[in-house]
Amino acid sequence: MKILVVEDEQLLANALRLFLESRGFTVDTVYDGKSAVEYAGLGIYDLVILDIMLPGLDGYQVTRQLRAARNGVPILMLTARSDVADRIEGLDAGADYYLPKPFDTRELLACVNALLRRQGEQVEEIAFGNTVLDLAACTLQCGEHMVRLSAREFEVMRLLMQTQGRNLPKETLLARVWGYDSNAVENHVEVYVGFLRKKLRSIGSDIQIKAVRRLGYHLEVAEHAETAAD
């Protein structure tokens, strides 16, 4: 499960990240409202833990923008504001739960698990066009044809399929797949996109990975898919 923590107090954000990672979650942290909208908008998170007092857009504004974009990711609001009116505003904006600071980490974990349970059974595959990405087996399948992906090929493909046709910048792919501290450059992304294009063709997929100058990559469904090699 992947969680986005949005908290402008970096010490608290890092403490939350370490706590949640120790419980088996994958966690990203951002520190302002604009970044929160951009990251949550990728559609790759199972939960957003969102502070209200943020630089730029506050937590209420972030929540309203995500809900206006029909982003249904569960949102757990964290804030020092404990008045009833503040809680009501957060829930009315579209938050799923409101946890006032200071909080016990046991209560936080209970809230996280409760919100994740509401999502139902964990998704095991993602489909786009005539092709299915198996999240457990790290394979792409089209009809009877299947190909296994390397770890990085899988992560690139997963992000592309989760964005459902929207442009995904190379910078985002670099950060998400290789890590913020990596020495990888944009050419690494281009190489792995090339690998994926070959594998998609090999199974007769109707998915095409399209490059848009300065905007990155997105998926399209071709009108006529190529026949898989026997």
C-alpha positions in Angstrom: 0.0 0.0 0.0 1.3 3.5 -1.0 0.7 6.5 1.2 1.3 10.2 0.5 2.1 12.3 3.6 1.6 16.1 3.1 3.0 18.0 6.1 5.0 21.3 6.0 6.8 20.5 9.3 9.5 18.3 7.8 10.6 16.7 11.1 7.0 15.5 11.6 6.6 14.5 8.0 9.8 12.4 8.2 8.7 10.9 11.5 5.4 9.9 10.0 7.2 8.4 7.0 9.5 6.3 9.2 6.6 5.1 11.4 4.5 4.1 8.5 7.4 2.4 6.6 8.1 0.4 9.8 4.5 -0.9 9.5 5.1 -2.1 5.9 3.7 0.9 3.9 5.5 2.7 1.0 5.5 6.4 1.8 6.2 9.6 -0.1 6.4 13.0 1.6 5.7 16.5 0.2 5.6 19.8 2.1 3.2 22.2 0.3 -0.3 22.2 -1.1 0.6 22.5 -4.8 2.9 19.5 -4.6 0.1 17.6 -2.8 -2.3 18.2 -5.7 0.3 17.2 -8.3 1.4 14.0 -6.5 -2.1 12.9 -5.4 -3.3 13.6 -9.0 -1.0 10.8 -10.3 -3.5 8.3 -9.0 -0.8 6.0 -7.5 -1.6 6.4 -3.8 -4.0 4.4 -1.7 -4.2 7.1 1.0 -3.3 10.7 1.6 -2.4 12.0 5.1 -2.9 15.7 4.8 -2.1 18.6 7.1 -4.4 21.7 6.9 -1.9 24.5 7.5 0.2 24.3 4.3 2.1 26.9 2.2 0.3 27.9 -0.9 -2.9 25.8 -1.0 -4.2 24.8 2.4 -5.5 21.3 3.1 -9.1 22.3 2.5 -8.2 23.7 -1.0 -6.1 20.6 -1.8 -9.1 18.4 -0.9 -11.6 20.4 -2.9 -9.3 20.3 -6.0 -8.8 16.6 -5.8 -12.5 15.9 -5.3 -13.4 18.3 -8.2 -11.1 16.3 -10.4 -13.0 13.1 -9.3 -10.0 11.8 -7.4 -11.5 9.5 -4.8 -8.3 8.7 -2.9 -9.1 8.5 0.9 -7.9 11.6 2.8 -7.0 11.6 6.4 -6.7 15.2 7.7 -4.2 16.0 10.5 -4.3 19.4 12.1 -3.8 21.3 15.4 -7.3 22.8 14.8 -9.8 20.9 16.9 -12.9 23.1 16.8 -16.1 21.4 15.6 -16.4 24.0 12.8 -12.9 23.1 11.5 -13.7 19.4 11.5 -17.0 20.1 9.7 -15.2 22.2 7.1 -12.7 19.4 6.5 -15.3 16.8 6.1 -17.4 19.0 3.9 -14.4 19.6 1.6 -14.2 15.9 1.0 -11.9 14.5 3.7 -12.7 11.0 4.9 -11.5 11.4 8.5 -10.2 14.2 10.7 -7.5 13.5 13.4 -6.5 16.4 15.6 -2.9 17.0 16.8 -1.3 15.8 19.0 -2.3 12.2 18.3 -1.2 8.8 19.4 0.5 6.8 16.7 -1.7 3.9 17.6 -4.8 5.9 16.8 -3.2 7.1 13.6 -2.5 3.6 12.5 -6.0 2.5 13.3 -7.4 5.3 11.2 -5.1 4.4 8.3 -6.1 0.8 8.4 -9.8 1.6 8.7 -9.7 3.9 5.6 -7.7 1.4 3.6 -10.2 -1.4 4.5 -13.0 0.8 3.0 -11.2 0.5 -0.3 -12.3 -3.2 -0.5 -10.1 -6.0 -1.7 -6.6 -5.1 -2.8 -6.3 -4.6 -6.6 -4.3 -7.4 -8.1 -4.2 -6.2 -11.7 -4.6 -3.1 -13.9 -6.1 -3.3 -17.4 -5.7 -0.9 -20.3 -6.8 -1.6 -23.8 -6.6 -5.4 -24.4 -3.7 -5.7 -22.0 -3.5 -6.6 -18.3 -0.6 -5.8 -15.9 -0.5 -8.5 -13.1 0.7 -6.6 -10.0 1.7 -9.8 -8.1 3.5 -11.6 -10.9 5.0 -8.5 -12.6 3.8 -9.7 -16.0 2.0 -8.2 -19.0 -0.7 -10.4 -20.6 -2.7 -10.0 -23.8 -5.0 -13.0 -24.4 -2.9 -16.1 -24.3 0.4 -14.2 -24.6 2.4 -13.2 -21.6 5.7 -11.5 -20.9 7.6 -11.0 -17.7 8.9 -7.5 -16.7 12.0 -6.5 -14.9 11.5 -4.5 -11.6 12.0 -1.2 -13.3 10.0 -2.1 -16.4 7.2 -3.1 -14.1 7.3 0.2 -12.1 7.4 2.3 -15.3 4.5 0.3 -16.8 2.5 0.5 -13.6 2.7 4.2 -13.4 1.8 4.6 -17.0 -1.3 2.4 -16.7 -2.4 4.0 -13.4 -2.4 7.5 -15.0 -4.9 6.1 -17.6 -3.7 8.0 -20.6 -2.6 11.3 -19.0 0.8 12.6 -19.7 3.5 11.5 -17.2 6.6 13.6 -17.2 10.0 12.0 -17.4 11.0 13.8 -14.2 8.2 12.1 -12.4 9.2 8.7 -13.8 12.8 9.3 -12.7 11.7 10.2 -9.2 9.2 7.5 -8.7 11.2 4.6 -10.3 14.8 5.5 -9.7 14.4 7.7 -6.6 15.0 11.3 -5.8 18.6 10.7 -4.9 19.5 8.6 -7.9 22.1 9.6 -10.6 19.8 8.3 -13.3 19.0 10.7 -16.2 16.2 11.1 -18.7 17.9 8.7 -21.1 17.3 5.9 -18.6 13.6 6.5 -18.9 13.8 6.4 -22.7 15.7 3.1 -22.6 13.1 1.4 -20.4 10.2 2.8 -22.5 12.0 1.2 -25.5 12.1 -2.1 -23.7 8.4 -1.9 -22.8 7.4 -1.0 -26.4 9.2 -4.2 -27.7 7.5 -6.3 -25.0 4.1 -4.9 -25.8 4.5 -5.6 -29.5 5.7 -9.2 -28.7 2.4 -10.1 -27.0 0.2 -8.4 -29.6 -0.9 -5.6 -27.2 -3.0 -2.7 -28.6 -1.3 -0.3 -26.2 1.2 2.3 -27.5 3.5 4.4 -25.4 3.4 7.8 -26.9 6.0 10.5 -26.2 4.9 14.2 -26.2 7.7 16.7 -26.3 8.2 18.4 -22.9 5.2 16.6 -21.4 6.4 13.1 -21.1 4.7 9.8 -22.0 1.1 8.5 -22.0 -0.7 5.4 -23.2 -3.0 5.1 -26.2 -5.0 2.3 -27.6 -4.1 1.6 -31.2 -6.9 1.0 -33.7 -5.1 -2.1 -35.1 -2.9 -4.2 -32.7 0.0 -6.2 -34.0 -0.2 -9.9 -33.9 2.0 -11.5 -31.2 4.9 -13.5 -32.4 4.5 -17.3 -32.1 
